[in-house]
Amino acid sequence: AVDAALQRGAVATLGWPSDEPVARSGRPGVPPDVQVVMQLIQGVDREEPVARLEAVLKRDPTLGFRLLRYLNSPAFGLSVEISSFGHALMMLGYQRLKRWLALLLASSSRSAAAKPLMYEAVRRGLLMEEMARDSGDAEMRGEMFICGVFSLLDQLLQQPAADLLKSVPVPERVRQALVDETGPFHPYLELVRAIEQESGFDIRERAEGLLLARAELNRAVLAALAAARALD
């Protein structure tokens, strides 16, 4: 019934099992349409020349269109319209562009059944970023965004996170949270999950552990929801 509803255009379901463990698949790697984005992330991480990165992107024009749509969305906040991948790299630099490639990877599945997980992954990334906004550490905010977006990558691509992150370069703090369930970002990810499950006790306990006041947390949730809506 869920599959049929999603095929007819539904964008969410009640009780979507996003927390179910991913069974180890016999398939080698990830779907071909996702490999283009993964290669872009690898190239940006190595700071390859723009021409080489654009050549990779041209293998799937629809991905290029979606990337430019993200970069030109109100959520991104640029005053200049981005007209090409090369222009985006010139305006943003490699590190800032990497976070939006992470968003593109999380939303690259063409399966209708993946839509709810895509929306959830985007919200997680934006919420984790908002939680770190007052830290004054731009690098931390960027890494927390990637951590939230990639926290459902195993469900979206049906591959264990440990296997996926061998192909997608991520900061060590992100890898610790997603693979080892340790490190400084993991408590934030647990708080996000508690918010999604509407567990009042767990929300309070995890927020207090991170020294986040209720008003600060509410502001982060509202800001993340508004940013996610702008990306639509």
Secondary structure by P-SEA (a helix, b strand, c coil): caaaaaaacccccccccccccccccccccccccaaaaaaaaaaaaacccaaaaaaaaaccaaaaaaaaaaaaccccccccccccaaaaaaaccaaaaaaaaaaaaaaccccccaaaaaaaaaaaaaaaaaaacccccaaaaaaaaaaaaaccccccccccaaaaaaaccccaaaaaacccccccaaaaaaaaaaaaaccaaaaaaaaaaacccaaaaaaaaaaaaaaaaaac
